[in-house]
């Protein structure tokens, strides 16, 4: 049981240490807002304009013919009636040159993290598909499709759910880490 609780911490430490020692491409930062909550709200009493932000720090490995490996950390904060936060890590693969357009990238990733809500801290999984398009050489517009295991709902309401969210945002390259 202790291994299950400590695994995400060891995973995060491994990821960040390998990024420092083996980094070959770049570190990016992105900020995404849940589109549905921003524009429409939801049926649970959260009005249009409700903030639900995901901030991500992402390492992009060296380009290969099809794409590159990515991994990083994410923090989500939703200003719901009962505030919701999630801290996690993710890893995946980015496919480049989609539709013969180098500016368009598609990334699939899996993540693990902890949800904190109403004094409960609970482990959860997530899966994401992110679509990016370069506006400049260091700025991308991004759509993040995410399916999250909402273990907080099981504790609070006795009903485990997997929630889909569509986020829109921007991603910026903070710096490159090329080693020559």
C-alpha positions as CSV (number, residue, x, y, z in Angstrom):
1,X,0.0,0.0,0.0
2,X,2.8,2.4,0.8
3,X,4.4,1.7,-2.6
4,X,1.1,2.7,-4.3
5,X,1.0,6.0,-2.4
6,X,4.7,6.8,-3.0
7,X,4.9,5.7,-6.7
8,X,3.7,9.1,-8.1
9,X,6.3,10.9,-6.1
10,X,9.1,8.7,-7.2
11,X,7.8,8.9,-10.8
12,X,7.9,12.7,-10.6
13,X,11.4,12.8,-9.2
14,X,12.6,10.4,-11.9
15,X,11.0,12.4,-14.7
16,X,12.4,15.8,-13.5
17,X,15.9,14.4,-12.9
18,X,16.1,12.8,-16.4
19,X,14.9,16.1,-17.9
20,X,17.8,17.9,-16.3
21,X,20.5,15.3,-17.2
22,X,19.2,14.1,-20.7
23,X,17.2,17.0,-22.1
24,X,17.8,17.6,-25.7
25,X,14.9,19.7,-26.9
26,X,12.7,22.1,-24.9
27,X,10.7,22.9,-21.8
28,X,7.3,24.3,-22.4
29,X,4.6,25.9,-20.2
30,X,0.9,25.8,-21.1
31,X,-2.3,27.2,-19.6
32,X,-5.7,25.8,-20.5
33,X,-9.3,26.7,-19.5
34,X,-12.2,24.3,-19.5
35,X,-14.3,25.5,-22.5
36,X,-17.7,24.3,-21.3
37,X,-17.4,25.9,-17.9
38,X,-16.1,29.1,-19.5
39,X,-18.8,29.5,-22.0
40,X,-21.9,27.5,-20.8
41,X,-21.3,26.6,-17.1
42,X,-22.8,23.2,-16.1
43,X,-25.9,21.6,-14.7
44,X,-24.4,21.5,-11.2
45,X,-24.8,25.2,-10.5
46,X,-21.5,26.5,-11.9
47,X,-22.3,29.4,-14.1
48,X,-20.7,30.5,-17.4
49,X,-17.3,32.1,-16.6
50,X,-16.4,29.5,-14.0
51,X,-12.6,29.1,-13.9
52,X,-11.1,25.7,-14.3
53,X,-7.5,26.1,-15.3
54,X,-4.8,23.5,-16.0
55,X,-1.2,24.7,-15.9
56,X,1.4,22.3,-17.4
57,X,5.2,22.2,-17.5
58,X,6.2,19.8,-20.3
59,X,9.5,18.4,-21.5
60,X,9.8,17.6,-25.2
61,X,12.5,15.1,-26.1
62,X,14.6,15.1,-29.3
63,X,12.6,14.8,-32.5
64,X,12.4,11.4,-34.2
65,X,11.0,10.7,-37.7
66,X,7.4,10.3,-36.3
67,X,7.5,12.7,-33.4
68,X,8.9,12.9,-29.9
69,X,8.4,11.7,-26.3
70,X,6.9,14.2,-23.8
71,X,6.4,14.2,-20.0
72,X,5.7,16.7,-17.4
73,X,3.7,18.0,-14.4
74,X,0.3,19.5,-14.3
75,X,-1.8,21.4,-11.8
76,X,-5.5,21.9,-12.2
77,X,-7.6,24.3,-10.1
78,X,-11.4,24.7,-10.5
79,X,-13.3,27.3,-8.7
80,X,-16.4,25.2,-8.2
81,X,-18.9,25.4,-5.3
82,X,-16.5,23.0,-3.5
83,X,-13.0,24.0,-4.8
84,X,-11.2,21.2,-6.7
85,X,-7.4,20.8,-7.3
86,X,-5.4,18.1,-9.0
87,X,-1.7,17.7,-9.1
88,X,-0.2,15.1,-11.4
89,X,2.3,13.9,-13.9
90,X,1.9,12.7,-17.4
91,X,3.9,11.1,-20.2
92,X,3.1,10.5,-23.9
93,X,4.1,10.9,-27.5
94,X,3.7,13.8,-29.9
95,X,3.1,13.1,-33.6
96,X,4.5,15.7,-35.9
97,X,3.7,16.7,-39.5
98,X,0.0,15.8,-39.2
99,X,-1.7,16.3,-42.6
100,X,1.7,17.2,-44.0
101,X,1.8,20.3,-41.9
102,X,4.7,20.6,-39.5
103,X,2.9,23.3,-37.5
104,X,0.1,20.8,-36.5
105,X,1.0,18.4,-33.7
106,X,-1.1,15.7,-32.0
107,X,-0.2,14.3,-28.6
108,X,-1.6,11.3,-26.7
109,X,-0.7,10.9,-23.0
110,X,-1.5,9.1,-19.8
111,X,-1.3,10.7,-16.3
112,X,-1.5,10.0,-12.7
113,X,-2.1,12.4,-9.8
114,X,-3.9,13.4,-6.7
115,X,-7.3,15.2,-6.4
116,X,-7.8,17.4,-3.4
117,X,-11.4,18.2,-2.5
118,X,-13.2,18.8,0.8
119,X,-10.2,17.7,2.8
120,X,-9.8,14.4,0.9
121,X,-6.7,13.6,-1.1
122,X,-7.3,10.9,-3.6
123,X,-5.3,9.1,-6.3
124,X,-6.7,9.3,-9.9
125,X,-5.7,8.5,-13.5
126,X,-6.2,10.6,-16.6
127,X,-5.8,10.2,-20.4
128,X,-5.4,13.2,-22.8
129,X,-5.2,14.0,-26.5
130,X,-3.8,17.4,-27.2
131,X,-3.9,19.2,-30.6
132,X,-1.4,22.1,-31.1
133,X,-0.9,24.5,-33.9
134,X,2.2,26.8,-34.0
135,X,1.3,30.5,-34.2
136,X,5.0,31.5,-34.0
137,X,8.2,29.4,-33.5
138,X,7.7,29.4,-29.7
139,X,3.9,29.9,-29.2
140,X,1.1,27.4,-29.9
141,X,-2.6,27.5,-29.7
142,X,-3.8,24.3,-28.1
143,X,-6.9,22.1,-27.5
144,X,-6.6,19.6,-24.7
145,X,-9.2,16.7,-24.5
146,X,-9.0,15.0,-21.2
147,X,-10.7,12.0,-19.5
148,X,-10.1,12.0,-15.7
149,X,-11.0,9.4,-13.1
150,X,-12.9,11.5,-10.6
151,X,-12.3,9.6,-7.4
152,X,-13.5,12.6,-5.4
153,X,-17.0,12.0,-6.6
154,X,-17.0,8.4,-5.3
155,X,-15.9,9.6,-1.8
156,X,-18.3,12.6,-1.8
157,X,-21.4,11.1,-3.5
158,X,-20.7,7.3,-3.7
159,X,-20.4,7.4,-7.5
160,X,-17.1,7.0,-9.3
161,X,-17.2,8.8,-12.6
162,X,-14.9,9.4,-15.5
163,X,-15.3,13.0,-16.7
164,X,-14.5,14.3,-20.1
165,X,-13.3,17.9,-20.4
166,X,-12.3,20.1,-23.4
167,X,-9.8,22.7,-22.6
168,X,-8.5,25.5,-24.8
169,X,-5.3,27.4,-24.2
170,X,-1.8,28.5,-25.2
171,X,1.6,26.8,-24.9
172,X,4.9,28.7,-24.9
173,X,8.4,27.4,-25.2
174,X,10.3,28.6,-22.2
175,X,13.8,27.5,-23.4
176,X,15.6,24.9,-25.4
177,X,18.0,22.4,-23.9
178,X,20.0,21.3,-26.9
179,X,23.3,19.6,-26.1
180,X,26.0,19.8,-28.8
